[in-house]
Every structure is written in structure tokens, then in C-alpha cells.
Amino acid sequence: MPDANITKSALARALKRLMAEKDFQKISVTDICEKCGMNRKSFYYHFKDKYDLMNWIFYTEFITMVTTKEMESGWDLLRNVMEMFYGDRPFYLSAIQTEGQNSFTEYFHESMIPIISFLFDDIVSENGSGKMLVHIFADACLLAALRWLQDGCPETPEVFVENLKKLIKKIASTI
């Protein structure tokens, strides 16, 4: 692993540990650096701010998941994302609740757009307000994931995504 990835991974582990202890808004770049024994200069060499680091964590975990798991549909992809969230609930619950410019919520929403577009391509192409529908369904997925995480993941990722799929398809079929 190149040195840059070692440094980024150390910063990521530090942020995850800190997010398990306290609210993201109360974590400073200095806290992250102290947690992993690095200086601020190293942090800013790799990331523009703590939001960038949080989004990098999701991005790298997402890319790793996409390249290592077989998926037959966009629903499999969504299920795998929820399994990723389920496996690291404290981090992702805190990340999803974080607001502000460059927040994880914005990043996740933008990541969901192509997935939702793919899932509902036939529906949104028939309807003149396709882009709006994709954003509405992406919002629904994001809010459903937040509620699921906040409620302590009462069902498995598989059951959660299956229920979400049924609900969204039912709504989409009435449009």
C-alpha cells in the first residue's frame, strides 16, 4: 500500500474512533491528528477538511464493496450499501446525521442518483419529470436509511432493502 493510503487510512481510523465517542461537529482536525499521532500538515496534504475525510471513508469502502461483491441488480448494490452501513453503524449513523456544506448526506445523495436512475430507468423515461422523480426516490432511500439506522436496524439489510423496494415500486407504479 502506498504511503499516501497508509496515512489516509490512519486518519480514517482515527476519525471513526472519535465519531464513536462524540458528535462529528465537536471533532476538530487537531483531534483527528492527535488520535493517530500525525500533524495537521499531513492531514491537509491529503484532505481539505474533516468532511472530505468522512466522504473518502465512504468512497473507499463503497469502491471496495463494489469491486469485491457480485451484484446482479441495482437492488443488490443498495443492499450491499446497507450491509456496509449495518456493519459500521456508529460511524454511518453519525455521518448521515451530519449536516453542512460537503456533508456526507449530500455526498451519499449524489452517489444514490445513478443507482436510483438505473433502478427506475423505465419508469422515469416514460414520465416527463424523470429527474425530479430520481431525486425524490434518492431522498426516500436516504431518509429510510437514516430512520433504519436511528431505530437500531430492526431488520436485516436484506429485509430492509426488500421492504424499501416493494414500497418504492408500488409508489412508482402509480405515477
Phi and psi restraints in degrees (value plus and minus 20) as a CYANA .aco file:
   2 PRO   PHI     -79.4   -39.4
   2 PRO   PSI     136.0   176.0
   3 ASP   PHI     -75.2   -35.2
   3 ASP   PSI     -58.6   -18.6
   4 ALA   PHI     -79.6   -39.6
   4 ALA   PSI     -62.4   -22.4
   5 ASN   PHI     -89.5   -49.5
   5 ASN   PSI     -52.6   -12.6
   6 ILE   PHI     -84.1   -44.1
   6 ILE   PSI     -65.5   -25.5
   7 THR   PHI     -84.3   -44.3
   7 THR   PSI     -67.5   -27.5
   8 LYS   PHI     -80.3   -40.3
   8 LYS   PSI     -62.3   -22.3
   9 SER   PHI     -84.9   -44.9
   9 SER   PSI     -59.1   -19.1
  10 ALA   PHI     -83.9   -43.9
  10 ALA   PSI     -62.9   -22.9
  11 LEU   PHI     -84.1   -44.1
  11 LEU   PSI     -59.6   -19.6
  12 ALA   PHI     -83.7   -43.7
  12 ALA   PSI     -65.3   -25.3
  13 ARG   PHI     -81.2   -41.2
  13 ARG   PSI     -59.6   -19.6
  14 ALA   PHI     -83.6   -43.6
  14 ALA   PSI     -65.5   -25.5
  15 LEU   PHI     -82.4   -42.4
  15 LEU   PSI     -63.0   -23.0
  16 LYS   PHI     -80.4   -40.4
  16 LYS   PSI     -63.1   -23.1
  17 ARG   PHI     -83.2   -43.2
  17 ARG   PSI     -62.6   -22.6
  18 LEU   PHI     -85.7   -45.7
  18 LEU   PSI     -59.2   -19.2
  19 MET   PHI     -87.7   -47.7
  19 MET   PSI     -41.4    -1.4
  20 ALA   PHI     -97.1   -57.1
  20 ALA   PSI     -40.6    -0.6
  21 GLU   PHI    -116.4   -76.4
  21 GLU   PSI     -55.1   -15.1
  22 LYS   PHI    -173.0  -133.0
  22 LYS   PSI     148.1   188.1
  23 ASP   PHI     -81.9   -41.9
  23 ASP   PSI     121.1   161.1
  24 PHE   PHI     -75.1   -35.1
  24 PHE   PSI     -59.7   -19.7
  25 GLN   PHI     -82.3   -42.3
  25 GLN   PSI     -45.3    -5.3
  26 LYS   PHI    -111.9   -71.9
  26 LYS   PSI     -20.0    20.0
  27 ILE   PHI    -112.9   -72.9
  27 ILE   PSI     110.1   150.1
  28 SER   PHI    -125.8   -85.8
  28 SER   PSI     144.3   184.3
  29 VAL   PHI     -80.1   -40.1
  29 VAL   PSI     -57.0   -17.0
  30 THR   PHI     -80.4   -40.4
  30 THR   PSI     -62.7   -22.7
  31 ASP   PHI     -79.1   -39.1
  31 ASP   PSI     -64.6   -24.6
  32 ILE   PHI     -82.0   -42.0
  32 ILE   PSI     -66.7   -26.7
  33 CYS   PHI     -84.3   -44.3
  33 CYS   PSI     -61.7   -21.7
  34 GLU   PHI     -84.2   -44.2
  34 GLU   PSI     -57.1   -17.1
  35 LYS   PHI     -83.3   -43.3
  35 LYS   PSI     -51.4   -11.4
  36 CYS   PHI    -134.2   -94.2
  36 CYS   PSI     -10.5    29.5
  37 GLY   PHI      51.6    91.6
  37 GLY   PSI      12.5    52.5
  38 MET   PHI    -137.1   -97.1
  38 MET   PSI     150.3   190.3
  39 ASN   PHI    -122.8   -82.8
  39 ASN   PSI     145.0   185.0
  40 ARG   PHI     -81.6   -41.6
  40 ARG   PSI     -52.8   -12.8
  41 LYS   PHI     -80.6   -40.6
  41 LYS   PSI     -61.7   -21.7
  42 SER   PHI     -82.9   -42.9
  42 SER   PSI     -61.7   -21.7
  43 PHE   PHI     -79.6   -39.6
  43 PHE   PSI     -73.3   -33.3
  44 TYR   PHI     -91.6   -51.6
  44 TYR   PSI     -35.1     4.9
  45 TYR   PHI     -88.6   -48.6
  45 TYR   PSI     -53.1   -13.1
  46 HIS   PHI    -121.4   -81.4
  46 HIS   PSI     -50.7   -10.7
  47 PHE   PHI    -155.8  -115.8
  47 PHE   PSI     126.8   166.8
  48 LYS   PHI    -100.4   -60.4
  48 LYS   PSI     -47.8    -7.8
  49 ASP   PHI    -185.4  -145.4
  49 ASP   PSI    -199.4  -159.4
  50 LYS   PHI     -88.6   -48.6
  50 LYS   PSI     -46.8    -6.8
  51 TYR   PHI     -86.2   -46.2
  51 TYR   PSI     -60.5   -20.5
  52 ASP   PHI     -80.6   -40.6
  52 ASP   PSI     -62.2   -22.2
  53 LEU   PHI     -83.6   -43.6
  53 LEU   PSI     -65.2   -25.2
  54 MET   PHI     -80.4   -40.4
  54 MET   PSI     -63.6   -23.6
  55 ASN   PHI     -88.3   -48.3
  55 ASN   PSI     -54.3   -14.3
  56 TRP   PHI     -82.9   -42.9
  56 TRP   PSI     -58.8   -18.8
  57 ILE   PHI     -79.4   -39.4
  57 ILE   PSI     -70.5   -30.5
  58 PHE   PHI     -80.6   -40.6
  58 PHE   PSI     -67.1   -27.1
  59 TYR   PHI     -77.8   -37.8
  59 TYR   PSI     -67.9   -27.9
  60 THR   PHI     -88.9   -48.9
  60 THR   PSI     -58.5   -18.5
  61 GLU   PHI     -88.3   -48.3
  61 GLU   PSI     -58.0   -18.0
  62 PHE   PHI     -84.7   -44.7
  62 PHE   PSI     -68.2   -28.2
  63 ILE   PHI     -83.0   -43.0
  63 ILE   PSI     -61.7   -21.7
  64 THR   PHI     -80.8   -40.8
  64 THR   PSI     -64.2   -24.2
  65 MET   PHI     -84.2   -44.2
  65 MET   PSI     -65.0   -25.0
  66 VAL   PHI     -84.0   -44.0
  66 VAL   PSI     -57.1   -17.1
  67 THR   PHI    -105.1   -65.1
  67 THR   PSI     -31.2     8.8
  68 THR   PHI    -131.9   -91.9
  68 THR   PSI     -31.7     8.3
  69 LYS   PHI    -135.1   -95.1
  69 LYS   PSI     122.1   162.1
  70 GLU   PHI    -104.1   -64.1
  70 GLU   PSI     116.5   156.5
  71 MET   PHI    -155.7  -115.7
  71 MET   PSI     117.0   157.0
  72 GLU   PHI    -119.2   -79.2
  72 GLU   PSI     -37.2     2.8
  73 SER   PHI    -171.4  -131.4
  73 SER   PSI     151.1   191.1
  74 GLY   PHI     -84.1   -44.1
  74 GLY   PSI     -48.1    -8.1
  75 TRP   PHI     -87.5   -47.5
  75 TRP   PSI     -56.1   -16.1
  76 ASP   PHI     -82.6   -42.6
  76 ASP   PSI     -60.6   -20.6
  77 LEU   PHI     -82.5   -42.5
  77 LEU   PSI     -66.4   -26.4
  78 LEU   PHI     -82.4   -42.4
  78 LEU   PSI     -61.7   -21.7
  79 ARG   PHI     -81.0   -41.0
  79 ARG   PSI     -62.1   -22.1
  80 ASN   PHI     -85.6   -45.6
  80 ASN   PSI     -55.7   -15.7
  81 VAL   PHI     -83.7   -43.7
  81 VAL   PSI     -63.1   -23.1
  82 MET   PHI     -86.8   -46.8
  82 MET   PSI     -54.0   -14.0
  83 GLU   PHI     -84.8   -44.8
  83 GLU   PSI     -57.8   -17.8
  84 MET   PHI     -83.2   -43.2
  84 MET   PSI     -65.6   -25.6
  85 PHE   PHI     -81.5   -41.5
  85 PHE   PSI     -63.3   -23.3
  86 TYR   PHI     -82.1   -42.1
  86 TYR   PSI     -60.8   -20.8
  87 GLY   PHI     -89.4   -49.4
  87 GLY   PSI     -41.7    -1.7
  88 ASP   PHI    -154.6  -114.6
  88 ASP   PSI      32.3    72.3
  89 ARG   PHI     -72.3   -32.3
  89 ARG   PSI     -67.8   -27.8
  90 PRO   PHI     -77.9   -37.9
  90 PRO   PSI     -62.7   -22.7
  91 PHE   PHI     -86.7   -46.7
  91 PHE   PSI     -71.3   -31.3
  92 TYR   PHI     -90.6   -50.6
  92 TYR   PSI     -52.4   -12.4
  93 LEU   PHI     -83.6   -43.6
  93 LEU   PSI     -66.6   -26.6
  94 SER   PHI     -83.8   -43.8
  94 SER   PSI     -61.8   -21.8
  95 ALA   PHI     -82.9   -42.9
  95 ALA   PSI     -65.3   -25.3
  96 ILE   PHI     -86.4   -46.4
  96 ILE   PSI     -50.5   -10.5
  97 GLN   PHI    -101.4   -61.4
  97 GLN   PSI     -29.2    10.8
  98 THR   PHI     -97.5   -57.5
  98 THR   PSI     110.0   150.0
  99 GLU   PHI    -133.7   -93.7
  99 GLU   PSI     146.6   186.6
 100 GLY   PHI     102.8   142.8
 100 GLY   PSI     153.9   193.9
 101 GLN   PHI     -83.0   -43.0
 101 GLN   PSI     117.6   157.6
 102 ASN   PHI      44.2    84.2
 102 ASN   PSI       3.9    43.9
 103 SER   PHI     -90.4   -50.4
 103 SER   PSI     143.1   183.1
 104 PHE   PHI     -81.6   -41.6
 104 PHE   PSI     -56.7   -16.7
 105 THR   PHI     -78.4   -38.4
 105 THR   PSI     -66.9   -26.9
 106 GLU   PHI     -82.3   -42.3
 106 GLU   PSI     -64.6   -24.6
 107 TYR   PHI     -82.8   -42.8
 107 TYR   PSI     -65.4   -25.4
 108 PHE   PHI     -84.2   -44.2
 108 PHE   PSI     -62.8   -22.8
 109 HIS   PHI     -78.4   -38.4
 109 HIS   PSI     -67.9   -27.9
 110 GLU   PHI     -83.3   -43.3
 110 GLU   PSI     -53.6   -13.6
 111 SER   PHI     -89.3   -49.3
 111 SER   PSI     -51.1   -11.1
 112 MET   PHI     -95.6   -55.6
 112 MET   PSI     -45.8    -5.8
 113 ILE   PHI     -74.3   -34.3
 113 ILE   PSI     -72.0   -32.0
 114 PRO   PHI     -85.6   -45.6
 114 PRO   PSI     -52.2   -12.2
 115 ILE   PHI     -86.3   -46.3
 115 ILE   PSI     -68.7   -28.7
 116 ILE   PHI     -84.3   -44.3
 116 ILE   PSI     -61.2   -21.2
 117 SER   PHI     -77.3   -37.3
 117 SER   PSI     -63.4   -23.4
 118 PHE   PHI     -85.6   -45.6
 118 PHE   PSI     -63.3   -23.3
 119 LEU   PHI     -83.9   -43.9
 119 LEU   PSI     -55.0   -15.0
 120 PHE   PHI    -138.3   -98.3
 120 PHE   PSI       7.9    47.9
 121 ASP   PHI     -76.6   -36.6
 121 ASP   PSI     -64.0   -24.0
 122 ASP   PHI     -87.2   -47.2
 122 ASP   PSI     -56.2   -16.2
 123 ILE   PHI     -94.0   -54.0
 123 ILE   PSI     -67.9   -27.9
 124 VAL   PHI     -93.1   -53.1
 124 VAL   PSI     -44.3    -4.3
 125 SER   PHI     -94.9   -54.9
 125 SER   PSI     -44.9    -4.9
 126 GLU   PHI    -100.0   -60.0
 126 GLU   PSI     -42.9    -2.9
 127 ASN   PHI    -125.0   -85.0
 127 ASN   PSI     116.4   156.4
 128 GLY   PHI     -85.8   -45.8
 128 GLY   PSI     -37.6     2.4
 129 SER   PHI    -126.3   -86.3
 129 SER   PSI      22.5    62.5
 130 GLY   PHI     -77.0   -37.0
 130 GLY   PSI     -66.4   -26.4
 131 LYS   PHI     -82.0   -42.0
 131 LYS   PSI     -61.5   -21.5
 132 MET   PHI     -83.3   -43.3
 132 MET   PSI     -62.2   -22.2
 133 LEU   PHI     -82.8   -42.8
 133 LEU   PSI     -61.5   -21.5
 134 VAL   PHI     -79.7   -39.7
 134 VAL   PSI     -63.8   -23.8
 135 HIS   PHI     -86.3   -46.3
 135 HIS   PSI     -57.7   -17.7
 136 ILE   PHI     -84.3   -44.3
 136 ILE   PSI     -65.4   -25.4
 137 PHE   PHI     -87.0   -47.0
 137 PHE   PSI     -55.7   -15.7
 138 ALA   PHI     -84.3   -44.3
 138 ALA   PSI     -62.5   -22.5
 139 ASP   PHI     -80.6   -40.6
 139 ASP   PSI     -62.8   -22.8
 140 ALA   PHI     -81.6   -41.6
 140 ALA   PSI     -63.1   -23.1
 141 CYS   PHI     -83.2   -43.2
 141 CYS   PSI     -63.2   -23.2
 142 LEU   PHI     -83.4   -43.4
 142 LEU   PSI     -68.2   -28.2
 143 LEU   PHI     -86.8   -46.8
 143 LEU   PSI     -57.2   -17.2
 144 ALA   PHI     -84.7   -44.7
 144 ALA   PSI     -61.5   -21.5
 145 ALA   PHI     -83.9   -43.9
 145 ALA   PSI     -61.3   -21.3
 146 LEU   PHI     -81.6   -41.6
 146 LEU   PSI     -68.2   -28.2
 147 ARG   PHI     -80.9   -40.9
 147 ARG   PSI     -64.2   -24.2
 148 TRP   PHI     -79.7   -39.7
 148 TRP   PSI     -65.5   -25.5
 149 LEU   PHI     -86.0   -46.0
 149 LEU   PSI     -63.9   -23.9
 150 GLN   PHI     -83.0   -43.0
 150 GLN   PSI     -54.3   -14.3
 151 ASP   PHI    -100.9   -60.9
 151 ASP   PSI     -15.6    24.4
 152 GLY   PHI      61.4   101.4
 152 GLY   PSI       2.8    42.8
 153 CYS   PHI      34.2    74.2
 153 CYS   PSI      45.1    85.1
 154 PRO   PHI     -84.5   -44.5
 154 PRO   PSI     -41.3    -1.3
 155 GLU   PHI    -144.1  -104.1
 155 GLU   PSI     143.1   183.1
 156 THR   PHI     -85.8   -45.8
 156 THR   PSI     141.1   181.1
 157 PRO   PHI     -76.0   -36.0
 157 PRO   PSI     -56.7   -16.7
 158 GLU   PHI     -83.2   -43.2
 158 GLU   PSI     -67.5   -27.5
 159 VAL   PHI     -87.3   -47.3
 159 VAL   PSI     -62.1   -22.1
 160 PHE   PHI     -77.8   -37.8
 160 PHE   PSI     -69.2   -29.2
 161 VAL   PHI     -88.0   -48.0
 161 VAL   PSI     -57.5   -17.5
 162 GLU   PHI     -82.9   -42.9
 162 GLU   PSI     -62.5   -22.5
 163 ASN   PHI     -85.7   -45.7
 163 ASN   PSI     -60.9   -20.9
 164 LEU   PHI     -83.8   -43.8
 164 LEU   PSI     -61.5   -21.5
 165 LYS   PHI     -80.6   -40.6
 165 LYS   PSI     -67.7   -27.7
 166 LYS   PHI     -80.3   -40.3
 166 LYS   PSI     -65.3   -25.3
 167 LEU   PHI     -84.2   -44.2
 167 LEU   PSI     -68.9   -28.9
 168 ILE   PHI     -85.5   -45.5
 168 ILE   PSI     -60.9   -20.9
 169 LYS   PHI     -84.0   -44.0
 169 LYS   PSI     -57.5   -17.5
 170 LYS   PHI     -85.5   -45.5
 170 LYS   PSI     -65.8   -25.8
 171 ILE   PHI     -83.5   -43.5
 171 ILE   PSI     -66.1   -26.1
 172 ALA   PHI     -82.8   -42.8
 172 ALA   PSI     -53.6   -13.6
 173 SER   PHI     -91.0   -51.0
 173 SER   PSI     -38.4     1.6
 174 THR   PHI    -108.9   -68.9
 174 THR   PSI     -25.0    15.0
